[in-house]
C-alpha cells in the first residue's frame, strides 16, 4: 500500500487520557497517531452518511442481517452470556 504524505497535528488533551491511550496502543502495537487518524476517518464517514440521511455505517451486506434474529421482550443478557 502506498504511503500518503502526513501532516503534523497538535492536540490538547487531558494528560491522564493520553497516558491511558498510550498504554492501550502499545499493547496493540499501534501508534497514537494511527488511532486518532482512524477515529477521525470514522467520524467523517458517519457524518457524511448522516448528512445524506443514511444513518448506518455498515456495508449493505451487514445491514441485510440487521433484525433477522428476534429476541424476546424479557432478555437476561447476564444469564445468556454466562459461561
N, CA, C and O atoms as a Maestro MAE file, in Angstrom:
{
 s_m_m2io_version
 :::
 2.0.0
}

f_m_ct {
 s_m_title
 :::
 protein
 m_atom[332] {
  # First column is atom index #
  i_m_mmod_type
  r_m_x_coord
  r_m_y_coord
  r_m_z_coord
  i_m_residue_number
  s_m_chain_name
  s_m_pdb_residue_name
  s_m_pdb_atom_name
  i_m_atomic_number
  :::
  1 25 0.843 -1.176 0.000 1 A "UNK " " N  " 7
  2 3 0.000 0.000 0.000 1 A "UNK " " CA " 6
  3 2 0.885 1.235 0.000 1 A "UNK " " C  " 6
  4 15 1.874 1.297 0.731 1 A "UNK " " O  " 8
  5 25 0.535 2.206 -0.809 2 A "UNK " " N  " 7
  6 3 1.317 3.425 -0.939 2 A "UNK " " CA " 6
  7 2 1.105 4.325 0.276 2 A "UNK " " C  " 6
  8 15 -0.031 4.562 0.687 2 A "UNK " " O  " 8
  9 25 2.195 4.824 0.847 3 A "UNK " " N  " 7
  10 3 2.132 5.711 1.999 3 A "UNK " " CA " 6
  11 2 1.773 7.125 1.556 3 A "UNK " " C  " 6
  12 15 2.431 7.679 0.676 3 A "UNK " " O  " 8
  13 25 0.749 7.711 2.146 4 A "UNK " " N  " 7
  14 3 0.359 9.083 1.841 4 A "UNK " " CA " 6
  15 2 1.235 10.038 2.633 4 A "UNK " " C  " 6
  16 15 1.796 9.675 3.667 4 A "UNK " " O  " 8
  17 25 1.346 11.264 2.134 5 A "UNK " " N  " 7
  18 3 2.023 12.297 2.909 5 A "UNK " " CA " 6
  19 2 1.208 12.578 4.157 5 A "UNK " " C  " 6
  20 15 -0.022 12.560 4.126 5 A "UNK " " O  " 8
  21 25 1.895 12.834 5.242 6 A "UNK " " N  " 7
  22 3 1.224 13.106 6.509 6 A "UNK " " CA " 6
  23 2 1.473 14.554 6.911 6 A "UNK " " C  " 6
  24 15 2.508 15.131 6.577 6 A "UNK " " O  " 8
  25 25 0.530 15.129 7.623 7 A "UNK " " N  " 7
  26 3 0.641 16.480 8.143 7 A "UNK " " CA " 6
  27 2 0.588 16.412 9.659 7 A "UNK " " C  " 6
  28 15 -0.237 15.695 10.226 7 A "UNK " " O  " 8
  29 25 1.451 17.144 10.302 8 A "UNK " " N  " 7
  30 3 1.505 17.159 11.755 8 A "UNK " " CA " 6
  31 2 0.263 17.855 12.310 8 A "UNK " " C  " 6
  32 15 -0.193 18.857 11.758 8 A "UNK " " O  " 8
  33 25 -0.281 17.321 13.400 9 A "UNK " " N  " 7
  34 3 -1.458 17.866 14.059 9 A "UNK " " CA " 6
  35 2 -1.149 17.980 15.539 9 A "UNK " " C  " 6
  36 15 -0.685 17.017 16.151 9 A "UNK " " O  " 8
  37 25 -1.396 19.123 16.114 10 A "UNK " " N  " 7
  38 3 -1.186 19.327 17.545 10 A "UNK " " CA " 6
  39 2 -2.537 19.301 18.238 10 A "UNK " " C  " 6
  40 15 -3.450 20.037 17.864 10 A "UNK " " O  " 8
  41 25 -2.663 18.450 19.251 11 A "UNK " " N  " 7
  42 3 -3.912 18.330 20.004 11 A "UNK " " CA " 6
  43 2 -3.658 18.672 21.470 11 A "UNK " " C  " 6
  44 15 -2.554 18.488 21.980 11 A "UNK " " O  " 8
  45 25 -4.668 19.158 22.119 12 A "UNK " " N  " 7
  46 3 -4.610 19.409 23.548 12 A "UNK " " CA " 6
  47 2 -5.619 18.492 24.217 12 A "UNK " " C  " 6
  48 15 -6.815 18.554 23.933 12 A "UNK " " O  " 8
  49 25 -5.124 17.635 25.112 13 A "UNK " " N  " 7
  50 3 -5.979 16.658 25.780 13 A "UNK " " CA " 6
  51 2 -5.606 16.546 27.250 13 A "UNK " " C  " 6
  52 15 -4.538 16.986 27.675 13 A "UNK " " O  " 8
  53 25 -6.503 15.953 28.009 14 A "UNK " " N  " 7
  54 3 -6.238 15.644 29.408 14 A "UNK " " CA " 6
  55 2 -5.041 14.685 29.465 14 A "UNK " " C  " 6
  56 15 -5.050 13.663 28.780 14 A "UNK " " O  " 8
  57 25 -4.012 14.992 30.265 15 A "UNK " " N  " 7
  58 3 -2.821 14.144 30.311 15 A "UNK " " CA " 6
  59 2 -3.110 12.710 30.758 15 A "UNK " " C  " 6
  60 15 -2.434 11.781 30.315 15 A "UNK " " O  " 8
  61 25 -4.103 12.520 31.627 16 A "UNK " " N  " 7
  62 3 -4.446 11.160 32.059 16 A "UNK " " CA " 6
  63 2 -4.997 10.336 30.897 16 A "UNK " " C  " 6
  64 15 -4.717 9.143 30.786 16 A "UNK " " O  " 8
  65 25 -5.775 10.976 30.042 17 A "UNK " " N  " 7
  66 3 -6.320 10.279 28.872 17 A "UNK " " CA " 6
  67 2 -5.195 9.891 27.920 17 A "UNK " " C  " 6
  68 15 -5.194 8.790 27.368 17 A "UNK " " O  " 8
  69 25 -4.248 10.783 27.731 18 A "UNK " " N  " 7
  70 3 -3.117 10.494 26.844 18 A "UNK " " CA " 6
  71 2 -2.312 9.309 27.374 18 A "UNK " " C  " 6
  72 15 -1.967 8.404 26.614 18 A "UNK " " O  " 8
  73 25 -2.011 9.310 28.669 19 A "UNK " " N  " 7
  74 3 -1.251 8.198 29.255 19 A "UNK " " CA " 6
  75 2 -1.992 6.875 29.119 19 A "UNK " " C  " 6
  76 15 -1.403 5.853 28.769 19 A "UNK " " O  " 8
  77 25 -3.288 6.909 29.399 20 A "UNK " " N  " 7
  78 3 -4.107 5.694 29.285 20 A "UNK " " CA " 6
  79 2 -4.143 5.191 27.849 20 A "UNK " " C  " 6
  80 15 -4.004 3.993 27.602 20 A "UNK " " O  " 8
  81 25 -4.328 6.097 26.911 21 A "UNK " " N  " 7
  82 3 -4.376 5.727 25.495 21 A "UNK " " CA " 6
  83 2 -3.045 5.135 25.049 21 A "UNK " " C  " 6
  84 15 -3.022 4.156 24.303 21 A "UNK " " O  " 8
  85 25 -1.949 5.711 25.493 22 A "UNK " " N  " 7
  86 3 -0.623 5.197 25.122 22 A "UNK " " CA " 6
  87 2 -0.423 3.775 25.613 22 A "UNK " " C  " 6
  88 15 0.204 2.969 24.925 22 A "UNK " " O  " 8
  89 25 -0.944 3.449 26.795 23 A "UNK " " N  " 7
  90 3 -0.852 2.076 27.316 23 A "UNK " " CA " 6
  91 2 -1.545 1.099 26.370 23 A "UNK " " C  " 6
  92 15 -1.013 0.033 26.058 23 A "UNK " " O  " 8
  93 25 -2.741 1.478 25.919 24 A "UNK " " N  " 7
  94 3 -3.510 0.591 25.046 24 A "UNK " " CA " 6
  95 2 -2.886 0.444 23.665 24 A "UNK " " C  " 6
  96 15 -2.840 -0.661 23.124 24 A "UNK " " O  " 8
  97 25 -2.409 1.532 23.093 25 A "UNK " " N  " 7
  98 3 -1.848 1.430 21.749 25 A "UNK " " CA " 6
  99 2 -0.540 0.646 21.762 25 A "UNK " " C  " 6
  100 15 -0.207 -0.009 20.774 25 A "UNK " " O  " 8
  101 25 0.209 0.702 22.868 26 A "UNK " " N  " 7
  102 3 1.420 -0.116 22.984 26 A "UNK " " CA " 6
  103 2 1.071 -1.598 22.961 26 A "UNK " " C  " 6
  104 15 1.755 -2.393 22.317 26 A "UNK " " O  " 8
  105 25 0.005 -1.967 23.665 27 A "UNK " " N  " 7
  106 3 -0.432 -3.362 23.715 27 A "UNK " " CA " 6
  107 2 -0.855 -3.858 22.338 27 A "UNK " " C  " 6
  108 15 -0.689 -5.036 22.022 27 A "UNK " " O  " 8
  109 25 -1.395 -2.972 21.529 28 A "UNK " " N  " 7
  110 3 -1.879 -3.334 20.201 28 A "UNK " " CA " 6
  111 2 -0.833 -3.118 19.123 28 A "UNK " " C  " 6
  112 15 -1.095 -3.354 17.943 28 A "UNK " " O  " 8
  113 25 0.351 -2.671 19.519 29 A "UNK " " N  " 7
  114 3 1.443 -2.400 18.578 29 A "UNK " " CA " 6
  115 2 0.998 -1.407 17.501 29 A "UNK " " C  " 6
  116 15 1.236 -1.602 16.309 29 A "UNK " " O  " 8
  117 25 0.348 -0.343 17.960 30 A "UNK " " N  " 7
  118 3 -0.096 0.728 17.073 30 A "UNK " " CA " 6
  119 2 0.485 2.037 17.593 30 A "UNK " " C  " 6
  120 15 1.197 2.055 18.596 30 A "UNK " " O  " 8
  121 25 0.181 3.115 16.913 31 A "UNK " " N  " 7
  122 3 0.607 4.425 17.382 31 A "UNK " " CA " 6
  123 2 -0.614 5.246 17.746 31 A "UNK " " C  " 6
  124 15 -1.713 5.013 17.243 31 A "UNK " " O  " 8
  125 25 -0.407 6.201 18.619 32 A "UNK " " N  " 7
  126 3 -1.496 7.087 18.992 32 A "UNK " " CA " 6
  127 2 -1.978 7.861 17.765 32 A "UNK " " C  " 6
  128 15 -3.174 8.114 17.618 32 A "UNK " " O  " 8
  129 25 -1.059 8.232 16.897 33 A "UNK " " N  " 7
  130 3 -1.433 8.942 15.673 33 A "UNK " " CA " 6
  131 2 -2.352 8.098 14.795 33 A "UNK " " C  " 6
  132 15 -3.322 8.613 14.240 33 A "UNK " " O  " 8
  133 25 -2.055 6.809 14.666 34 A "UNK " " N  " 7
  134 3 -2.896 5.960 13.813 34 A "UNK " " CA " 6
  135 2 -4.292 5.790 14.399 34 A "UNK " " C  " 6
  136 15 -5.274 5.706 13.661 34 A "UNK " " O  " 8
  137 25 -4.381 5.739 15.732 35 A "UNK " " N  " 7
  138 3 -5.686 5.613 16.382 35 A "UNK " " CA " 6
  139 2 -6.504 6.888 16.169 35 A "UNK " " C  " 6
  140 15 -7.692 6.817 15.856 35 A "UNK " " O  " 8
  141 25 -5.877 8.043 16.337 36 A "UNK " " N  " 7
  142 3 -6.573 9.316 16.125 36 A "UNK " " CA " 6
  143 2 -7.004 9.437 14.664 36 A "UNK " " C  " 6
  144 15 -8.113 9.884 14.373 36 A "UNK " " O  " 8
  145 25 -6.127 9.042 13.756 37 A "UNK " " N  " 7
  146 3 -6.465 9.097 12.324 37 A "UNK " " CA " 6
  147 2 -7.648 8.189 12.004 37 A "UNK " " C  " 6
  148 15 -8.551 8.589 11.270 37 A "UNK " " O  " 8
  149 25 -7.654 6.964 12.550 38 A "UNK " " N  " 7
  150 3 -8.775 6.037 12.338 38 A "UNK " " CA " 6
  151 2 -10.071 6.612 12.902 38 A "UNK " " C  " 6
  152 15 -11.126 6.526 12.273 38 A "UNK " " O  " 8
  153 25 -9.980 7.203 14.098 39 A "UNK " " N  " 7
  154 3 -11.171 7.807 14.693 39 A "UNK " " CA " 6
  155 2 -11.719 8.922 13.809 39 A "UNK " " C  " 6
  156 15 -12.921 8.986 13.553 39 A "UNK " " O  " 8
  157 25 -10.837 9.793 13.347 40 A "UNK " " N  " 7
  158 3 -11.283 10.909 12.510 40 A "UNK " " CA " 6
  159 2 -11.894 10.428 11.198 40 A "UNK " " C  " 6
  160 15 -12.888 10.988 10.734 40 A "UNK " " O  " 8
  161 25 -11.307 9.396 10.600 41 A "UNK " " N  " 7
  162 3 -11.859 8.846 9.353 41 A "UNK " " CA " 6
  163 2 -13.255 8.271 9.596 41 A "UNK " " C  " 6
  164 15 -14.157 8.463 8.781 41 A "UNK " " O  " 8
  165 25 -13.434 7.567 10.718 42 A "UNK " " N  " 7
  166 3 -14.741 7.006 11.057 42 A "UNK " " CA " 6
  167 2 -15.745 8.112 11.333 42 A "UNK " " C  " 6
  168 15 -16.886 8.049 10.874 42 A "UNK " " O  " 8
  169 25 -15.330 9.111 12.070 43 A "UNK " " N  " 7
  170 3 -16.188 10.253 12.397 43 A "UNK " " CA " 6
  171 2 -16.674 10.942 11.128 43 A "UNK " " C  " 6
  172 15 -17.856 11.265 11.005 43 A "UNK " " O  " 8
  173 25 -15.769 11.165 10.192 44 A "UNK " " N  " 7
  174 3 -16.128 11.813 8.924 44 A "UNK " " CA " 6
  175 2 -17.126 10.960 8.139 44 A "UNK " " C  " 6
  176 15 -18.106 11.479 7.605 44 A "UNK " " O  " 8
  177 25 -16.874 9.653 8.072 45 A "UNK " " N  " 7
  178 3 -17.775 8.759 7.333 45 A "UNK " " CA " 6
  179 2 -19.174 8.757 7.943 45 A "UNK " " C  " 6
  180 15 -20.169 8.783 7.219 45 A "UNK " " O  " 8
  181 25 -19.251 8.727 9.270 46 A "UNK " " N  " 7
  182 3 -20.558 8.743 9.937 46 A "UNK " " CA " 6
  183 2 -21.282 10.050 9.647 46 A "UNK " " C  " 6
  184 15 -22.477 10.048 9.350 46 A "UNK " " O  " 8
  185 25 -20.566 11.166 9.733 47 A "UNK " " N  " 7
  186 3 -21.180 12.472 9.469 47 A "UNK " " CA " 6
  187 2 -21.649 12.583 8.024 47 A "UNK " " C  " 6
  188 15 -22.718 13.136 7.764 47 A "UNK " " O  " 8
  189 25 -20.864 12.064 7.082 48 A "UNK " " N  " 7
  190 3 -21.275 12.095 5.673 48 A "UNK " " CA " 6
  191 2 -22.539 11.276 5.463 48 A "UNK " " C  " 6
  192 15 -23.456 11.717 4.769 48 A "UNK " " O  " 8
  193 25 -22.596 10.089 6.055 49 A "UNK " " N  " 7
  194 3 -23.795 9.252 5.932 49 A "UNK " " CA " 6
  195 2 -25.002 9.950 6.537 49 A "UNK " " C  " 6
  196 15 -26.088 9.940 5.957 49 A "UNK " " O  " 8
  197 25 -24.813 10.551 7.695 50 A "UNK " " N  " 7
  198 3 -25.926 11.216 8.372 50 A "UNK " " CA " 6
  199 2 -26.435 12.394 7.536 50 A "UNK " " C  " 6
  200 15 -27.642 12.619 7.451 50 A "UNK " " O  " 8
  201 25 -25.523 13.139 6.924 51 A "UNK " " N  " 7
  202 3 -25.949 14.285 6.117 51 A "UNK " " CA " 6
  203 2 -26.711 13.850 4.866 51 A "UNK " " C  " 6
  204 15 -27.494 14.620 4.309 51 A "UNK " " O  " 8
  205 25 -26.472 12.601 4.425 52 A "UNK " " N  " 7
  206 3 -27.206 12.070 3.265 52 A "UNK " " CA " 6
  207 2 -28.482 11.350 3.692 52 A "UNK " " C  " 6
  208 15 -29.201 10.796 2.859 52 A "UNK " " O  " 8
  209 25 -28.757 11.362 4.996 53 A "UNK " " N  " 7
  210 3 -29.938 10.667 5.503 53 A "UNK " " CA " 6
  211 2 -29.715 9.184 5.680 53 A "UNK " " C  " 6
  212 15 -30.675 8.436 5.867 53 A "UNK " " O  " 8
  213 25 -28.493 8.746 5.629 54 A "UNK " " N  " 7
  214 3 -28.144 7.339 5.830 54 A "UNK " " CA " 6
  215 2 -27.483 7.216 7.186 54 A "UNK " " C  " 6
  216 15 -26.364 7.689 7.385 54 A "UNK " " O  " 8
  217 25 -28.165 6.587 8.109 55 A "UNK " " N  " 7
  218 3 -27.638 6.527 9.467 55 A "UNK " " CA " 6
  219 2 -26.793 5.294 9.726 55 A "UNK " " C  " 6
  220 15 -26.121 5.214 10.754 55 A "UNK " " O  " 8
  221 25 -26.812 4.345 8.824 56 A "UNK " " N  " 7
  222 3 -25.987 3.157 9.029 56 A "UNK " " CA " 6
  223 2 -24.542 3.458 8.653 56 A "UNK " " C  " 6
  224 15 -24.254 4.339 7.844 56 A "UNK " " O  " 8
  225 25 -23.664 2.708 9.258 57 A "UNK " " N  " 7
  226 3 -22.244 2.848 8.949 57 A "UNK " " CA " 6
  227 2 -21.688 1.525 8.425 57 A "UNK " " C  " 6
  228 15 -20.495 1.414 8.141 57 A "UNK " " O  " 8
  229 25 -22.548 0.538 8.301 58 A "UNK " " N  " 7
  230 3 -22.107 -0.786 7.874 58 A "UNK " " CA " 6
  231 2 -22.306 -0.958 6.372 58 A "UNK " " C  " 6
  232 15 -23.003 -0.181 5.720 58 A "UNK " " O  " 8
  233 25 -21.679 -1.984 5.856 59 A "UNK " " N  " 7
  234 3 -21.848 -2.303 4.442 59 A "UNK " " CA " 6
  235 2 -23.273 -2.800 4.202 59 A "UNK " " C  " 6
  236 15 -23.945 -3.218 5.145 59 A "UNK " " O  " 8
  237 25 -23.735 -2.761 2.972 60 A "UNK " " N  " 7
  238 3 -25.081 -3.262 2.677 60 A "UNK " " CA " 6
  239 2 -25.282 -4.717 3.107 60 A "UNK " " C  " 6
  240 15 -26.378 -5.103 3.511 60 A "UNK " " O  " 8
  241 25 -24.229 -5.515 3.018 61 A "UNK " " N  " 7
  242 3 -24.330 -6.924 3.431 61 A "UNK " " CA " 6
  243 2 -24.638 -7.048 4.916 61 A "UNK " " C  " 6
  244 15 -25.461 -7.868 5.323 61 A "UNK " " O  " 8
  245 25 -23.973 -6.229 5.721 62 A "UNK " " N  " 7
  246 3 -24.214 -6.250 7.168 62 A "UNK " " CA " 6
  247 2 -25.602 -5.716 7.481 62 A "UNK " " C  " 6
  248 15 -26.286 -6.245 8.357 62 A "UNK " " O  " 8
  249 25 -26.023 -4.677 6.777 63 A "UNK " " N  " 7
  250 3 -27.352 -4.112 7.013 63 A "UNK " " CA " 6
  251 2 -28.453 -5.123 6.717 63 A "UNK " " C  " 6
  252 15 -29.499 -5.093 7.365 63 A "UNK " " O  " 8
  253 25 -28.239 -6.030 5.739 64 A "UNK " " N  " 7
  254 3 -29.228 -7.049 5.423 64 A "UNK " " CA " 6
  255 2 -29.437 -7.996 6.602 64 A "UNK " " C  " 6
  256 15 -30.527 -8.545 6.767 64 A "UNK " " O  " 8
  257 25 -28.404 -8.192 7.424 65 A "UNK " " N  " 7
  258 3 -28.501 -9.093 8.567 65 A "UNK " " CA " 6
  259 2 -29.229 -8.466 9.749 65 A "UNK " " C  " 6
  260 15 -29.696 -9.172 10.643 65 A "UNK " " O  " 8
  261 25 -29.322 -7.161 9.750 66 A "UNK " " N  " 7
  262 3 -29.947 -6.459 10.861 66 A "UNK " " CA " 6
  263 2 -31.407 -6.884 11.022 66 A "UNK " " C  " 6
  264 15 -32.194 -6.837 10.077 66 A "UNK " " O  " 8
  265 25 -31.740 -7.295 12.229 67 A "UNK " " N  " 7
  266 3 -33.120 -7.638 12.545 67 A "UNK " " CA " 6
  267 2 -33.535 -9.063 12.211 67 A "UNK " " C  " 6
  268 15 -34.706 -9.401 12.380 67 A "UNK " " O  " 8
  269 25 -32.619 -9.919 11.740 68 A "UNK " " N  " 7
  270 3 -33.042 -11.280 11.389 68 A "UNK " " CA " 6
  271 2 -33.235 -12.157 12.620 68 A "UNK " " C  " 6
  272 15 -33.928 -13.172 12.553 68 A "UNK " " O  " 8
  273 25 -32.629 -11.776 13.744 69 A "UNK " " N  " 7
  274 3 -32.827 -12.521 14.979 69 A "UNK " " CA " 6
  275 2 -33.829 -11.784 15.840 69 A "UNK " " C  " 6
  276 15 -33.677 -10.591 16.103 69 A "UNK " " O  " 8
  277 25 -34.846 -12.489 16.274 70 A "UNK " " N  " 7
  278 3 -35.863 -11.892 17.133 70 A "UNK " " CA " 6
  279 2 -35.617 -12.351 18.563 70 A "UNK " " C  " 6
  280 15 -35.607 -13.547 18.855 70 A "UNK " " O  " 8
  281 25 -35.421 -11.388 19.441 71 A "UNK " " N  " 7
  282 3 -35.222 -11.691 20.847 71 A "UNK " " CA " 6
  283 2 -36.491 -11.358 21.601 71 A "UNK " " C  " 6
  284 15 -37.233 -10.456 21.210 71 A "UNK " " O  " 8
  285 25 -36.740 -12.067 22.658 72 A "UNK " " N  " 7
  286 3 -37.924 -11.818 23.464 72 A "UNK " " CA " 6
  287 2 -37.847 -10.480 24.181 72 A "UNK " " C  " 6
  288 15 -36.802 -9.828 24.203 72 A "UNK " " O  " 8
  289 25 -38.965 -10.084 24.765 73 A "UNK " " N  " 7
  290 3 -39.010 -8.813 25.488 73 A "UNK " " CA " 6
  291 2 -38.264 -8.873 26.811 73 A "UNK " " C  " 6
  292 15 -37.783 -7.851 27.301 73 A "UNK " " O  " 8
  293 25 -38.165 -10.059 27.390 74 A "UNK " " N  " 7
  294 3 -37.533 -10.217 28.693 74 A "UNK " " CA " 6
  295 2 -36.170 -10.868 28.518 74 A "UNK " " C  " 6
  296 15 -36.021 -12.079 28.682 74 A "UNK " " O  " 8
  297 25 -35.187 -10.059 28.186 75 A "UNK " " N  " 7
  298 3 -33.847 -10.561 27.931 75 A "UNK " " CA " 6
  299 2 -33.000 -10.463 29.191 75 A "UNK " " C  " 6
  300 15 -32.987 -9.432 29.862 75 A "UNK " " O  " 8
  301 25 -32.307 -11.526 29.500 76 A "UNK " " N  " 7
  302 3 -31.377 -11.533 30.616 76 A "UNK " " CA " 6
  303 2 -30.008 -11.827 30.043 76 A "UNK " " C  " 6
  304 15 -29.601 -12.985 29.957 76 A "UNK " " O  " 8
  305 25 -29.285 -10.772 29.646 77 A "UNK " " N  " 7
  306 3 -28.010 -10.948 28.974 77 A "UNK " " CA " 6
  307 2 -26.977 -11.619 29.875 77 A "UNK " " C  " 6
  308 15 -26.155 -12.402 29.399 77 A "UNK " " O  " 8
  309 25 -27.012 -11.319 31.166 78 A "UNK " " N  " 7
  310 3 -26.054 -11.949 32.077 78 A "UNK " " CA " 6
  311 2 -26.240 -13.458 32.065 78 A "UNK " " C  " 6
  312 15 -25.266 -14.210 32.044 78 A "UNK " " O  " 8
  313 25 -27.484 -13.896 32.079 79 A "UNK " " N  " 7
  314 3 -27.776 -15.331 32.061 79 A "UNK " " CA " 6
  315 2 -27.417 -15.946 30.704 79 A "UNK " " C  " 6
  316 15 -26.874 -17.050 30.651 79 A "UNK " " O  " 8
  317 25 -27.715 -15.243 29.614 80 A "UNK " " N  " 7
  318 3 -27.469 -15.763 28.273 80 A "UNK " " CA " 6
  319 2 -25.981 -15.883 27.963 80 A "UNK " " C  " 6
  320 15 -25.576 -16.805 27.255 80 A "UNK " " O  " 8
  321 25 -25.166 -14.976 28.473 81 A "UNK " " N  " 7
  322 3 -23.741 -14.988 28.156 81 A "UNK " " CA " 6
  323 2 -22.894 -15.617 29.247 81 A "UNK " " C  " 6
  324 15 -21.666 -15.608 29.160 81 A "UNK " " O  " 8
  325 25 -23.531 -16.163 30.273 82 A "UNK " " N  " 7
  326 3 -22.804 -16.809 31.366 82 A "UNK " " CA " 6
  327 2 -22.133 -18.074 30.842 82 A "UNK " " C  " 6
  328 15 -22.740 -18.854 30.108 82 A "UNK " " O  " 8
  329 25 -20.890 -18.265 31.222 83 A "UNK " " N  " 7
  330 3 -20.132 -19.439 30.738 83 A "UNK " " CA " 6
  331 2 -20.650 -20.714 31.332 83 A "UNK " " C  " 6
  332 15 -20.130 -21.790 31.035 83 A "UNK " " O  " 8
  :::
 }
 m_bond[331] {
  # First column is bond index #
  i_m_from
  i_m_to
  i_m_order
  :::
  1 1 2 1
  2 2 3 1
  3 3 4 2
  4 3 5 1
  5 5 6 1
  6 6 7 1
  7 7 8 2
  8 7 9 1
  9 9 10 1
  10 10 11 1
  11 11 12 2
  12 11 13 1
  13 13 14 1
  14 14 15 1
  15 15 16 2
  16 15 17 1
  17 17 18 1
  18 18 19 1
  19 19 20 2
  20 19 21 1
  21 21 22 1
  22 22 23 1
  23 23 24 2
  24 23 25 1
  25 25 26 1
  26 26 27 1
  27 27 28 2
  28 27 29 1
  29 29 30 1
  30 30 31 1
  31 31 32 2
  32 31 33 1
  33 33 34 1
  34 34 35 1
  35 35 36 2
  36 35 37 1
  37 37 38 1
  38 38 39 1
  39 39 40 2
  40 39 41 1
  41 41 42 1
  42 42 43 1
  43 43 44 2
  44 43 45 1
  45 45 46 1
  46 46 47 1
  47 47 48 2
  48 47 49 1
  49 49 50 1
  50 50 51 1
  51 51 52 2
  52 51 53 1
  53 53 54 1
  54 54 55 1
  55 55 56 2
  56 55 57 1
  57 57 58 1
  58 58 59 1
  59 59 60 2
  60 59 61 1
  61 61 62 1
  62 62 63 1
  63 63 64 2
  64 63 65 1
  65 65 66 1
  66 66 67 1
  67 67 68 2
  68 67 69 1
  69 69 70 1
  70 70 71 1
  71 71 72 2
  72 71 73 1
  73 73 74 1
  74 74 75 1
  75 75 76 2
  76 75 77 1
  77 77 78 1
  78 78 79 1
  79 79 80 2
  80 79 81 1
  81 81 82 1
  82 82 83 1
  83 83 84 2
  84 83 85 1
  85 85 86 1
  86 86 87 1
  87 87 88 2
  88 87 89 1
  89 89 90 1
  90 90 91 1
  91 91 92 2
  92 91 93 1
  93 93 94 1
  94 94 95 1
  95 95 96 2
  96 95 97 1
  97 97 98 1
  98 98 99 1
  99 99 100 2
  100 99 101 1
  101 101 102 1
  102 102 103 1
  103 103 104 2
  104 103 105 1
  105 105 106 1
  106 106 107 1
  107 107 108 2
  108 107 109 1
  109 109 110 1
  110 110 111 1
  111 111 112 2
  112 111 113 1
  113 113 114 1
  114 114 115 1
  115 115 116 2
  116 115 117 1
  117 117 118 1
  118 118 119 1
  119 119 120 2
  120 119 121 1
  121 121 122 1
  122 122 123 1
  123 123 124 2
  124 123 125 1
  125 125 126 1
  126 126 127 1
  127 127 128 2
  128 127 129 1
  129 129 130 1
  130 130 131 1
  131 131 132 2
  132 131 133 1
  133 133 134 1
  134 134 135 1
  135 135 136 2
  136 135 137 1
  137 137 138 1
  138 138 139 1
  139 139 140 2
  140 139 141 1
  141 141 142 1
  142 142 143 1
  143 143 144 2
  144 143 145 1
  145 145 146 1
  146 146 147 1
  147 147 148 2
  148 147 149 1
  149 149 150 1
  150 150 151 1
  151 151 152 2
  152 151 153 1
  153 153 154 1
  154 154 155 1
  155 155 156 2
  156 155 157 1
  157 157 158 1
  158 158 159 1
  159 159 160 2
  160 159 161 1
  161 161 162 1
  162 162 163 1
  163 163 164 2
  164 163 165 1
  165 165 166 1
  166 166 167 1
  167 167 168 2
  168 167 169 1
  169 169 170 1
  170 170 171 1
  171 171 172 2
  172 171 173 1
  173 173 174 1
  174 174 175 1
  175 175 176 2
  176 175 177 1
  177 177 178 1
  178 178 179 1
  179 179 180 2
  180 179 181 1
  181 181 182 1
  182 182 183 1
  183 183 184 2
  184 183 185 1
  185 185 186 1
  186 186 187 1
  187 187 188 2
  188 187 189 1
  189 189 190 1
  190 190 191 1
  191 191 192 2
  192 191 193 1
  193 193 194 1
  194 194 195 1
  195 195 196 2
  196 195 197 1
  197 197 198 1
  198 198 199 1
  199 199 200 2
  200 199 201 1
  201 201 202 1
  202 202 203 1
  203 203 204 2
  204 203 205 1
  205 205 206 1
  206 206 207 1
  207 207 208 2
  208 207 209 1
  209 209 210 1
  210 210 211 1
  211 211 212 2
  212 211 213 1
  213 213 214 1
  214 214 215 1
  215 215 216 2
  216 215 217 1
  217 217 218 1
  218 218 219 1
  219 219 220 2
  220 219 221 1
  221 221 222 1
  222 222 223 1
  223 223 224 2
  224 223 225 1
  225 225 226 1
  226 226 227 1
  227 227 228 2
  228 227 229 1
  229 229 230 1
  230 230 231 1
  231 231 232 2
  232 231 233 1
  233 233 234 1
  234 234 235 1
  235 235 236 2
  236 235 237 1
  237 237 238 1
  238 238 239 1
  239 239 240 2
  240 239 241 1
  241 241 242 1
  242 242 243 1
  243 243 244 2
  244 243 245 1
  245 245 246 1
  246 246 247 1
  247 247 248 2
  248 247 249 1
  249 249 250 1
  250 250 251 1
  251 251 252 2
  252 251 253 1
  253 253 254 1
  254 254 255 1
  255 255 256 2
  256 255 257 1
  257 257 258 1
  258 258 259 1
  259 259 260 2
  260 259 261 1
  261 261 262 1
  262 262 263 1
  263 263 264 2
  264 263 265 1
  265 265 266 1
  266 266 267 1
  267 267 268 2
  268 267 269 1
  269 269 270 1
  270 270 271 1
  271 271 272 2
  272 271 273 1
  273 273 274 1
  274 274 275 1
  275 275 276 2
  276 275 277 1
  277 277 278 1
  278 278 279 1
  279 279 280 2
  280 279 281 1
  281 281 282 1
  282 282 283 1
  283 283 284 2
  284 283 285 1
  285 285 286 1
  286 286 287 1
  287 287 288 2
  288 287 289 1
  289 289 290 1
  290 290 291 1
  291 291 292 2
  292 291 293 1
  293 293 294 1
  294 294 295 1
  295 295 296 2
  296 295 297 1
  297 297 298 1
  298 298 299 1
  299 299 300 2
  300 299 301 1
  301 301 302 1
  302 302 303 1
  303 303 304 2
  304 303 305 1
  305 305 306 1
  306 306 307 1
  307 307 308 2
  308 307 309 1
  309 309 310 1
  310 310 311 1
  311 311 312 2
  312 311 313 1
  313 313 314 1
  314 314 315 1
  315 315 316 2
  316 315 317 1
  317 317 318 1
  318 318 319 1
  319 319 320 2
  320 319 321 1
  321 321 322 1
  322 322 323 1
  323 323 324 2
  324 323 325 1
  325 325 326 1
  326 326 327 1
  327 327 328 2
  328 327 329 1
  329 329 330 1
  330 330 331 1
  331 331 332 2
  :::
 }
}
